[in-house]
Amino acid sequence: MTLRKEAAQYFKEEPGFHRLLSLLIKRYYSLGRIGGSVRLERMTEREKNELSRFFNKNYRRQDQVSITMEQFEKALQATRFAEVDLYELLTEYNGAPLRTKAEVKASQQEQRARFFTGLFRAWKHPQAARLLEAILQKQEGTRRLHRCYDDNPTELRANLKTAMRALQQLPLAKPMRLPLFAASVTGNPHAFDKKFSSGKIFLDLLHLLADGKGGKNDSEALTELLFSFGLLRDDLLNNVSCTGLMAFHRESGQPILSWQAAFHEKRVQILPLRDLVQPLSIRPASTANLVFVVENSGVFSALLDEFADAPHDPPMVCVNGQCKLASLLLIDALAQSGATVYYSGDFDPEGLSIADRLVQRHPQHVVLWRMGREEYQRCRSDKTVDSRRLKQLERLQSPSLAEAKAALAQSKRAGYQEQLLPLLKRDILQHFYDHQRSQGEDKYANLG
C-alpha cells in the first residue's frame, strides 16, 4: 500500500476527521484550489479530541472551530505522512479526482450539448441545424427545454423525438384538427395539449420554427401559430360576427346560399373558424367595396339598430373584443378581395393593439376609423389604465396610432367607442348608403 493510500485509510478510520475532510473537499470544489478555510460547528467530543491531538492544540472547550487548509497541511507534515501532498490526500480520501465547480459545470454543459446535438443532427429536417443552434445558445424560447433536461433527460428525449416526428409532417397542405393530428402521430389525441409535457415541448419547437411569432401564453396567438402550420385548435368556438357580406366557392365562383339568404334577410352570421378555413372568396355584398369593423358587440348591434329600416345591412364585422383567428381570416379574405376595411375600437391598450395588428397585417387595406386624438377626447372615461397595461403601448408600430397612443399614455384613462356611436352612424351613412344612392338605388333614398 502506498503512503498516500495509507494516509487516506488512517483518516477514514478516525471518525473525528470525517466532517473536516469532507468540508475541505467542498472548499476545494468551490474555490478551485487548495486554500481558504472551513468552519466546524457543534463539534462532537470525538472531533474535539481527535483535532486537539492532530493540531497539537486544545479544542476540548470549544463548540466550533475555523481551520485553514494551510493549518491542516502544516499539521500533516508533522506526522508520518509528511511526504503526502494535501491534494493527493483529499483525492484519495474522496475516492475520485477532485473537481472544481467550474470543471463540473463545464462537464455538465458538454454533456448537455452532446445530448441535444445527438438528437438534432440525426433529425432530417431543413431547420434542424438552426433549432440546435438556438438551443445550444439558450436563446429566447428554449428555457423549458433546458429545464426539462435538468429534471429528466430521459423523458425529454422521448418528448423531443415525438415532437420531431410530428414536425416532419408540417406544414399540412390541408388544415387538420390538433387532436386528430396528435392521434395520427402518437395514438393519443391529447399528446400535444399544452397542459402536458409532450405538448409543451411540441409548442416550443413550433414557436422556434416560427422565429418566436405566436406567443405561447396568449391563447389567440397560440391558435394563430398552430394554424400557420395547418393545425386547428378549435374550429367551432373560435368565431366572428358579421353581416352584409357574401361568400363564393373559390373554384366555381358560385355564391354560397346560406350567405346569400343571410344578406337578403338581414341576418347576423356567427362564422366559426371551421367555415373560414374553406376555400372561399368573401367580399361585401353591396357595390360599395368597403367594410366597417368594430371591436365591441354592443356597438355592432347598436349600429345595426340604427339601420333597421334599411333594405340591407351595411357590410360590418365584429371582432368581439379580441382578434381571434376567425376574425383575422375573415379580414384577410376581405382584403384579398380588394375591399377597404375601416376599423374602430376602444382607446385602451388592448383596443389600440388590435388596431395596430390589423394595420400591420394589411397596410394597404385597413384604415383606422375614428381613432384619433379628437375622438379619444370625446369618449375618454374616468377609468384609469394601470402602468402594466400601458406598457403594451410601447409595442405599437403604426404611425396612424401615434396621437391616440400619446394621449392615452398621458391621461392614463380609457376611452370607449360606445360614445362615438353618432359619428360611426354618420360615417356609415356617408360612405356606404350615399354610395348606394349614387348608384341610383332609390330604396336607400329615405335613409339618413
Helices and strands as residue ranges (DSSP letters): H 3-12, G 15-17, H 18-31, E 37-40, H 45-55, E 65-68, H 69-76, H 86-94, H 101-121, H 128-136, H 143-151, H 153-167, E 176-177, H 178-186, H 197-209, H 219-228, E 231-232, E 239-243, E 245-249, H 257-264, E 269-272, H 273-276, E 280-284, E 290-294, H 297-306, E 316-318, H 325-336, E 340-344, H 349-361, E 366-368, H 373-379, E 380-384, H 387-390, G 391-395, G 399-401, H 402-411, E 413-415, G 417-420, H 421-428, I 429-433, H 434-438, G 442-444
